[in-house]
Amino acid sequence: MIDYHLHTTLCKHARGAVEEYVQAAIRQGISEIAFTDHIPLPAGFDRAHRMEPGELDTYVKWVEQIRSHYPDITIRLGIEADYYKGFENYTKEILQRYDFDVVIMSVHFLRHWPEGNWVFNYSFPEKPSAEIYTDYINTLIEGLGTGLFDIIGHADLIKHPGDSLVKTIPDDISRLLAAVKKAGMAVEINTSGYRKLAGESYPGPDWLPLLKAWDVAVTTGSDSHAPEQVGLQFPALYQALHREGFDTLAGYDKRKQLVHKLE
């Protein structure tokens, strides 16, 4: 099993020592993990939910040190990097400065939305859900086109509880998966939705047949902000992947995609 989405206390909204996350993964039989804390953004943008620029060296040092203490589990140095239009050069500079193994692309904010309308708390009462969802998917596709990222994280994060983007905007989801395939990236199946109102993974289970049909690489992540969240719902997720015919997972080493056998 692979858990490619672990945070640290440096993001200001997680708890637990790095060592505790590693120990939790080992207890569950997870063979490979990646720490992927939130990247800083320019001018203190959303600083309450991410590292400060001056903490990047500390973050990298933490991961490198924990690797040496736990040689029996593969520990990757990653980062969760927001795509936010206009910040591309800033993001590129950070990604070039450090020897990351994997970069997750996330969209938490859309630049052209009014201030405060981030994906967890948006309000457009005059717009149908389909229009809002399409706007979000278009932004994901823009991000894929930058070539800065390896994995698309929690791809349907914007969904209302009980909603399915596959049913609401099927053509847009096909456009997105075509773009992922063209970019040679992977899609993360993120289980953090099971501890939120969504009540299911991001993206939801109804994406699995489409991911298989498009032959898109997938990987798995818990988006853990506490040690007890590591590997959340992984047994059920891996059973679902097996049923859908997946036999491999994507891993990464120095930004190069690897193919791992899904046992």
C-alpha positions in Angstrom: 0.0 0.0 0.0 1.1 3.6 -0.7 0.1 6.7 1.2 1.3 9.6 -0.8 -0.4 12.5 1.1 0.9 13.2 4.7 1.1 16.6 6.3 3.2 18.0 9.2 2.7 20.5 11.9 4.4 23.1 9.8 1.2 23.7 7.9 -0.3 25.0 11.1 -3.5 22.8 11.0 -2.0 19.3 11.5 -0.8 17.6 14.7 1.7 14.9 15.6 5.4 14.4 15.1 6.7 13.2 11.7 7.9 10.0 13.5 4.3 9.2 14.6 3.0 9.3 11.0 5.8 6.9 9.9 5.1 4.5 12.8 1.3 4.6 12.0 2.1 3.6 8.4 4.3 0.8 9.5 1.7 -0.6 11.8 -0.8 -0.8 8.9 1.6 -2.5 6.5 2.0 0.5 4.3 5.2 0.1 2.3 5.7 3.6 0.9 4.7 7.0 2.1 5.3 10.6 0.9 5.2 13.7 3.1 3.5 16.4 1.0 3.0 19.4 3.1 1.4 22.6 1.8 3.7 24.8 -0.2 4.1 28.5 0.8 2.4 31.0 -1.5 3.5 34.6 -2.3 2.7 37.6 -0.2 1.5 35.5 2.7 -1.5 34.2 0.7 -3.4 31.7 2.9 -0.5 31.6 5.3 -2.8 30.2 8.0 -2.9 26.8 6.2 0.7 26.3 5.0 4.3 26.5 5.7 6.2 29.8 5.8 8.8 30.2 3.1 11.6 30.1 5.7 10.3 26.7 7.0 11.0 24.8 3.8 14.5 24.0 4.8 13.2 22.6 8.1 10.6 20.6 6.3 13.1 19.0 4.0 15.5 18.3 6.9 12.7 16.6 8.9 11.9 14.2 6.0 15.6 13.4 5.3 16.2 12.7 9.0 13.2 10.4 9.4 14.3 8.4 6.3 17.6 7.6 8.0 15.7 6.4 11.2 13.3 4.1 9.3 15.1 2.4 6.4 12.5 -0.4 6.2 9.8 1.8 4.8 10.2 4.0 1.7 9.8 7.6 2.6 9.4 10.2 -0.3 10.0 13.9 -0.1 7.0 15.5 -1.6 4.9 18.7 -1.5 1.3 19.7 -2.1 1.5 22.7 -4.5 -1.5 24.8 -5.2 -2.2 25.8 -8.8 -3.3 29.5 -8.6 -3.1 31.5 -11.7 -0.4 34.0 -11.5 1.7 32.1 -9.0 3.3 29.7 -11.5 6.8 31.3 -11.5 6.9 31.4 -7.7 5.9 27.7 -7.5 8.4 26.7 -10.2 11.2 28.4 -8.3 10.4 26.5 -5.1 10.1 23.2 -7.0 13.5 23.7 -8.6 15.2 24.6 -5.4 14.5 21.3 -3.6 15.0 17.7 -4.7 11.4 16.6 -4.4 10.3 13.1 -5.3 6.7 14.0 -6.0 4.5 17.1 -6.4 0.7 17.0 -5.9 -1.3 19.6 -7.7 -4.2 21.0 -5.6 -6.8 23.7 -6.4 -8.1 25.2 -3.2 -8.8 28.7 -4.6 -9.9 30.0 -7.9 -8.3 33.4 -8.7 -11.3 34.7 -10.6 -13.7 33.9 -7.8 -14.6 36.6 -5.2 -12.4 36.8 -2.1 -13.2 34.1 0.4 -14.8 31.8 -2.2 -12.4 28.9 -1.7 -13.5 25.3 -2.5 -14.6 24.5 1.0 -16.7 27.6 1.5 -18.0 29.0 -1.8 -21.4 30.6 -2.4 -22.8 31.3 -5.8 -26.6 31.1 -5.2 -27.4 32.4 -8.6 -25.4 29.7 -10.4 -26.3 26.0 -10.9 -23.9 23.4 -9.5 -23.0 22.3 -13.0 -21.7 25.7 -13.9 -19.6 26.0 -10.7 -18.2 22.5 -11.2 -17.2 23.2 -14.8 -15.4 26.3 -13.7 -13.4 24.3 -11.2 -12.6 21.5 -13.7 -11.4 24.1 -16.2 -9.0 25.4 -13.6 -7.7 21.9 -13.0 -7.1 21.5 -16.7 -5.2 24.8 -16.7 -3.0 23.6 -13.9 -2.2 20.4 -15.7 -1.1 22.4 -18.7 1.7 24.1 -16.7 3.8 20.9 -16.5 4.7 21.7 -12.9 3.0 18.8 -11.2 3.0 15.0 -11.0 -0.3 14.0 -9.4 -3.7 15.7 -9.4 -4.9 15.7 -5.8 -8.5 15.3 -4.6 -9.9 16.0 -8.0 -13.6 16.5 -7.1 -12.9 18.3 -3.8 -15.5 20.9 -4.8 -18.5 18.5 -4.8 -21.5 19.0 -2.5 -22.2 16.1 -0.2 -24.2 13.5 -2.2 -23.3 15.1 -5.6 -21.4 13.3 -8.3 -19.4 15.3 -10.8 -19.5 12.3 -13.1 -23.2 12.5 -13.3 -23.5 16.3 -13.3 -20.7 17.2 -15.8 -19.7 14.0 -17.5 -18.2 15.7 -20.6 -16.0 17.9 -18.4 -14.7 14.9 -16.5 -13.8 13.2 -19.8 -11.9 16.4 -20.8 -10.1 16.3 -17.5 -9.0 12.7 -17.8 -7.9 13.2 -21.3 -5.7 16.1 -20.1 -4.3 13.9 -17.3 -3.5 11.1 -19.7 -1.8 13.6 -22.1 0.3 15.1 -19.3 1.4 11.6 -18.2 0.3 12.4 -14.6 -1.5 10.3 -12.0 -4.8 10.8 -10.2 -4.8 10.5 -6.4 -7.6 8.6 -4.8 -7.8 10.7 -1.6 -9.6 9.1 1.4 -9.9 12.2 3.5 -13.5 12.7 2.3 -14.5 9.8 4.6 -13.8 12.0 7.6 -15.7 15.0 6.1 -19.2 15.7 4.9 -18.5 14.2 1.5 -18.6 10.7 3.1 -16.5 9.2 0.3 -13.2 9.5 -1.4 -12.0 12.4 -3.6 -12.7 11.6 -6.4 -15.7 9.4 -5.6 -16.0 5.7 -6.3 -17.9 6.4 -9.5 -14.7 7.8 -11.0 -12.9 4.4 -10.9 -14.5 2.9 -14.0 -13.6 6.1 -15.9 -10.1 6.1 -14.7 -9.7 2.5 -15.8 -11.3 3.2 -19.2 -8.9 6.1 -19.8 -6.0 4.0 -18.6 -5.0 6.8 -16.2 -2.4 6.0 -13.5 -3.7 6.2 -10.0 -2.1 6.4 -6.6 -3.6 6.6 -3.1 -3.4 9.1 -0.3 -5.0 9.7 3.1 -4.4 13.5 3.3 -3.5 12.9 6.9 -3.3 15.8 9.3 -2.9 13.5 12.3 -1.1 10.2 12.7 -4.4 8.2 13.3 -5.6 9.3 9.8 -2.8 7.5 8.0 -4.2 4.9 5.6 -7.8 5.9 6.4 -10.2 3.4 4.7 -7.4 1.9 2.6 -8.6 -1.7 2.9 -11.9 -0.8 1.4 -10.3 1.4 -1.2 -7.9 -1.3 -2.3 -10.7 -3.8 -2.6 -12.6 -1.4 -4.8 -9.5 -0.9 -7.0 -9.1 -4.7 -7.3 -12.8 -5.0 -8.3 -12.4 -2.4 -11.0 -9.4 -4.2 -12.5 -6.5 -2.0 -11.3 -3.3 -4.0 -10.9 -0.8 -1.2 -10.5 -0.3 2.0 -8.5 1.9 5.0 -9.5 4.8 5.9 -7.3 7.5 8.5 -7.7 11.2 8.9 -7.2 12.9 12.2 -8.1 9.8 13.2 -10.1 9.9 10.1 -12.2 6.8 8.0 -12.3 7.2 4.4 -11.1 4.9 1.4 -11.5 4.1 -0.6 -8.4 2.3 -3.9 -8.5 -1.0 -3.7 -6.6 -1.0 -6.9 -4.6 
